[in-house]
């Protein structure tokens, strides 16, 4: 476990809070670099080629954030004035500050699912590929796998296949927000490439479950990624000797992909312990990957989410408040089993 200035602190707010391991820092220090705006950073190129191959795409582009990767992936499929369909709590709709609309003029319509999963009937009813001169036409559907606010839920591969069968004949694309696709793959044994087969563009993140300090990638056709590179620069996202960051990503792919199953086991531990403390607060069976969402209302817990989080913080455990009656816990490589057991005890006391 990486050390921090608060060695007794258990931070479950997100899997983005991890510090680079010593091995990762060493890889960053020895990275071969060049100017990536000129497409001359060899380590960036190596990372892009590797991820493109893993996803079964022609090309990929290294970006600073998952939000930027999603922005570029959706832009490749959706022109200004058209729409993308997604689940109502999807990251592109709720956690990217309206960037798709504010920057690219892309509107959004949504369906709702308690676990954030694909609803094929809803897609059928929403789909409007040629809405005429008075309505907004659908250009793409975005799928998030795993689904963050759905509690780390995994999209069924068969649903993704059927979605593709629905939208492809009418010229509607699919974007895969695969920020935690590594977790979905580890939980199911389905490769990232098998998931990405049913999407035109796909994003993956290195700074969540894989523990890199910075970075995501967007993948698609060579033409899509060539245009995405231009838009990355236009949006101020071009970077120079970024190979030091790409090296962290390559190290993560070599050393941290398989270990995410440990995070899944720790999430299940938390869910089981807290379900015993407050029945109804979470169904342990829904802790498929590394995210646990606690529903205080369903459990009839007295204090609100903010109060529980405050009590936990005082005891050295950090969690995210999703709403007045909901909390999120995310396991990662900087919290071991002992840390999760301590967090479970602290949260059990905070909930009472």
N, C-alpha and C positions, 0 to 999 in steps of 0.2 A: 504494500500500500504506500502510495506517495505521501511524503510528510507535508505538513503545513504548519503555519504559525500557531494553530490551535490543534494540538495533537489529539485532544479529547473531543473535538467537535465532530458530529456526524451530520454531514450536509446531504440531505436527500431532496433538495429543491429541484435539481436537474442533473442529468448526466453530462452537462456542459461544464461543470465546475471542476473537473479533474485537472490535476497538474501532470505535465509530461513525466514519464518514468525516466530513470537514469539512462536506460538503454536508448530511449527515444531522444533524449537530450544529446547523447553521443552521436547518434545518427544525424541530427540536425547540425551539429558542430562540424561534421566532416562532409556535409553535402556539397556536391559540385553545383555551381550556380552560373547564371547568365541573366540577361535582361529579358524577362518574359513578355513585355510589351512588344519586343521584337521577335517573340516566339523563339528565343535563344537560350532559355533556361533548360538544361538537359534533365534535371530532376523533375521539374514540372511536366515536361513532355513524357518522361517515363511513367509518372503517376497517371497522367491523362490516358496514355495508351493502355496501361494496365486496367484501369477502371472501365474504359470503353470495352475492352475484351471481356471483362467479368460480366458486363451487362449485355453483351452481344450487340453492341452498337458500333457504328463506324468511327465515331470520334467522341471525345469528352473535353470539357473545359473546367479548369480549376478556378474556383471562386472563393472569396473571403467568407461568405456566409451561405447557409441554406436558403435564406430568403432570396438572396440574389440568384442562386441556382434555380429556384422555383420561378422567379420573375422571368428569367431568360428562357426557361423551358416552356412556360405558358405562352410567352411572346412568340415563340417559334411556331405555335399552332393557332393563335388567336389574334386576329387583326383588331385595331382600334374600332370600337363600336359593336363588336361581337361579344359573345358571352362564353364563360366556362361554367360548367355544372360541377358541384362538389357537395360533400356532406356539410351540414350547417356549422359544425365545429371544426372543420378542416383548418389546418394551419394557414393555408393561403387566404382563407376567408376571415379568420379571427386573430391571427397573430403576426401579420405582415404589414400592419398599419395602413391598409387600403392601398398598398403600392401598385397593385395590378390596375386599379382604376385611376389612381392619381398620376401614374407615370405613363401607362400604355393605353388608357381608355378602355380597359376590359371590364365588363360588368359580370356579376356573379348571380346565379340562382342555385338554390340548395334544396336538398332533401334532408330529413332528420332520421337518425338511427341511434338508439341508446348506446351502441358500442362503436359508432362511427363507420359501420360497414356499408358496402355497396347494396343499394336497394334497386334491383333491376326494374321492378314495376314503376318506381318513382322516376327512374331515368327515362323509361318509355314515355311517361306522361309529360315530363319536362322537355324532352328533346324537341328542338325546333330548328333543324338544319337550314331551312330556307323559309324564314318567317315573313318574307315580303317587305314592302316599303314602310310598314307601320310598326313593326315589332323587331325585337332583337333576335338575331339568328345565333344558334348554338354552333360554336366552332370546336369545342373540346370538352372533355370530362376529365377532372383531376381526381385521382385516387391516392389516399395517404396510407402507407403501409410501412411500419405499424402506425396506428392512429393514436396520436398523442393524447388528445382529450377524451378519447374513447377508452382510455386506460391501457394503452399499449396493445390494443387488439390487432390481430393478424387478419388481413383480408384473405378469404378463401381463394385459392388459385382458380377454381372452377368459376367463381363469380367474375373474376377478372377476364377469363376466357369468354364467358357469355356476354360480358359488357362489350368486349371487342367485336363480337359477332353482331351486336346490335348497332354499334355506331359506325363501324368501318364501311358498310355498304352505302351509308348516306354522307360519307366524306367528313365525319367528325373524328377528331383525333383524341388521343388519350395521353395525359401527362401523369407520370407516377412520381409522387412525392415520397421518395424512399429514404427520408432522413434516417430512419431506423430500420432500413431494409435488412441490415445485417442481423438485427434481432429477429425479424420475421423468418429469415433463412435459418438461423440457429434453432428456432423453436420448431420448425417444420421439416427441416432437411431439404427444402426446396431451394435451389440455388438462386442468387440474385438475377442471373440471366434468365431463368425460367419465369420469374415474375416480370422482368422487364420485356420479355418477348411480346407481351400484350399491351405495350405502351409505345408511343412514338418517341416521346422524350422522357427521360428519367433523371431524378436527382438523388444523390446519396450524400450523407454527411460523415465526416471523419472525426468531428469534435464532440460527438455525443457518445454512443456506446463504445467507440473505438479509442477514445481518450486522447486524440490529437488536440493540440492547443487551438488550432484554427483550420477551417476549410471544409468546403463541400465541392461536389462536381455535378455538372449537368451533362447528359449524354444524349446523342441522337445521330442523325445523318451528318455526313461531312459538311454538307451545305448549311444545315441548321447550326452547327457548331461554329462554322466560319462566321455566320451572321451574329451568333451569340458573342463571339470574341469582339466584334465591332461594338455591339451594344454594351458589353462589359466596360470597354474603354470609354464610351460615350457617357456612361453613368458614373464615371470616376472610379471604376473598379479595376483598372489596369494596375499591375504591380510589377516591380522590377525583379530583384534577385529573390524571388519567392521560393526558390528551391529549398531554402532552410525549412520552410513550412511544408513543402511537398515531401521532403524527406521524413518528416514526422508522420505524414499520411502513409507513406510506403512502409515505414516501420510498423504502424498500426495494423496494416493489412497483413503483414508477416507474423505479428505476435499477438494481436488482440481480438481477432475475429472469433476464434473458437472459444475464448474464455468468457464471452458474453453469456454463455449458459450459466456461469456462476452467478451473474447478476439476476438471471431469471429465478434461480433457486432462492436467492436472498429475498426477491420480491414475494415469492410464494410464502416464505417464512413470515414475513411481515403481515401478509394478508391473513394467514391462518391464525397468527397470534392475536391480531386485532379483531378478527371475526369472533374469536372466543370471548374477548373482553366486551365487545359491543355487537351482539348479534344483529345482522342486517346492514352493518356498516360497509361491508364488502363481501362479495362472494369469492372465496379463494380460487375457484375454478376459472374466474375471469382474469386472474393474474397470469396471463400467458407469457409475458415477456418481462420487462424490467420496470413497469409502471403500475402503481397501485393508486386507485382513486377511492377516497373514503367519502361515503355519503352519510353525513351526520343526521340528516333529516330522516332517512330510512331507518336509522338505528335509534331514533328518538333521543339522541344525545343532547344534553342541556346546553352547554356552552356553544357559541357559534364558532365558525372556522378560524376567524381571526384570534379569538381568545385561546383556542387550543394551540394554534401556532405560536402564540406569545408564550404560553406556559412551556411548550416544548423548547423554544429558543432559550428560555431561562435555564433549562436543564441541559443545554448543549446539543440540541437536535433541531435542525432547520428543515422545514417543509414548505411547500407552496400552497397558497390559498387560491383556489379556483373560483370561489364564490362564497356567499354568506354561509353556505352549509356544505361546502365541499373542499377537500384537501387532496393534494397529489404528492406521492412519494416516488422518487426515481432512484433505483439502485445503479451502481456503477463501480468501476475498478478501484476507486479510492475509498470504498466502504466495504470492509470484509464482513464475514459472518458474525463475528463478535460485535462489531459496530451496529449491525442490523438488529441483533438481539437486544442491545442496549437501547436502540431507538424504539423498538417495540415496547419495552418496559416503560420508557419515558412517555410515549404516546398513550399507552394504556392508562397511566396515571393522569395525564392531561385531559383525557376524554371523560374521566369520572367526575 
